[in-house]
Amino acid sequence: MIPVADPHAQYLAHAAEIDAAIRRVLDSGRYVLGPECEAFEKEFAAFAGVQHAVGVGNGTDAVHVALRACGIGAGDEVITVSHTAVATVAAIELCGATPVLVDIDPIHFTMDPDALAAAFTSRTRAVIPVHIYGQPADLRRIVPMARERGVFVIEDCAQAHGATFEGRPVGSWGDLACFSFYPTKNLGAIGDGGLVATNDPQLADRARRFREYGWSTRYVSATTGTNSRLDELQAAVLRVKLAYLSRDNVRRQAIATIYDRALASLDVVRPSVRPDATHVYHLYVVRSAQRDALQQALAQHRVGSAVHYPVPVHLQPAYQSRLKHGDLSQTERAAGEVLSLPMFPELSREDVERVCEAVAKASA
Ligand SMILES: *Cc1c(COP(=O)(O)O)cnc(C)c1O
């Protein structure tokens, strides 16, 4: 079976370097918030085009820490989408704020700016656009709308490391940006990891404090905080893989181009790239009214696929009928029609061909 993602293949592609990085950490005796984390933060900040980066335990914590850095808490509203990983919404509730969910634009699957415009209230403190599947949200419209109202923009870049919009990297548009290094992401650790990025030194300081008990100096909690640190093993492995990230994203784009051509004459909707954006294809997501049948037929041809995401957040058992939202009909329609095809940089040419043939047969 060709998998949808294959983090083990990525380890094997760089095994010698990763093994050496792990050995270096083991021998160093520094295991948490040491020189590897500091170096990775600098290197990743340069990659993302921002001044400051704060390594944290995972992507969910990155969103939580970013919200805390903005001073957001109980009584505040934070607008995001329902078509996202549950993590985005879970992080909003972690700081006690109220999530407000808006619909997506059905072409790019990202936040609909018109729906956003209608969702602001006097309690709105932040907007979290999600660059879903590796494609930037419409930052050209979303960022000024928030700025006009004095509302923070926190970009959820968990699926979009290296994507750009109008020539600028995602993560450098908002007040803060959040990244996840879950193993299957475009930049993946060998466990959990996350990072908060910002150009604002004050927000960076607040994020840095919050990740470690609110400490201003050791054992002095100037504010409240949590424990969410990026450990040295993850940071060292991430430094190895960061050097290959741009190349890996180019490979993902090349695979997408092959899929695009092969699927052009078939009865499936291919991904659309927003004008002036680069898409880094964390996922290659097609759309079909016969999605479940297509997925079963692909499985018969030993081609894996997945649904991101089958149940929107507002319909999840834990959240159903308790979240604030407007019309989410595009979100609900997408949940029934999206299908992610195999997409990872180590996918071989032969396997890409096999996927194309299987989709052709399955949708015939
Ligand atoms: C993966 C992901 C997260 C959460 O990251 P974790 O590291 O799994 O906590 C948040 N938002 C989006 C859009 C994601 O894809």
The ligand as a MOL file (V3000), in Angstrom:
LIG
                    3D

  0  0  0     0  0            999 V3000
M  V30 BEGIN CTAB
M  V30 COUNTS 15 15 0 0 0
M  V30 BEGIN ATOM
M  V30 1 C -1.0260 19.7440 13.1070 0
M  V30 2 C -1.8360 20.9670 13.2630 0
M  V30 3 C -1.9310 21.6540 14.4830 0
M  V30 4 C -1.4420 21.1180 15.7880 0
M  V30 5 O -0.1740 20.6740 15.8560 0
M  V30 6 P 0.2590 19.5530 16.9180 0
M  V30 7 O 1.7390 19.6170 16.8380 0
M  V30 8 O -0.3060 18.2510 16.4580 0
M  V30 9 O -0.2600 19.9580 18.2480 0
M  V30 10 C -2.6020 22.8740 14.5070 0
M  V30 11 N -3.1840 23.3610 13.4040 0
M  V30 12 C -3.1490 22.7040 12.2320 0
M  V30 13 C -3.8150 23.3200 11.0420 0
M  V30 14 C -2.4870 21.4840 12.1180 0
M  V30 15 O -2.4690 20.8440 10.9500 0
M  V30 END ATOM
M  V30 BEGIN BOND
M  V30 1 1 1 2
M  V30 2 1 2 3
M  V30 3 2 2 14
M  V30 4 1 3 4
M  V30 5 2 3 10
M  V30 6 1 4 5
M  V30 7 1 5 6
M  V30 8 2 6 7
M  V30 9 1 6 8
M  V30 10 1 6 9
M  V30 11 1 10 11
M  V30 12 2 11 12
M  V30 13 1 12 13
M  V30 14 1 12 14
M  V30 15 1 14 15
M  V30 END BOND
M  V30 END CTAB
M  END
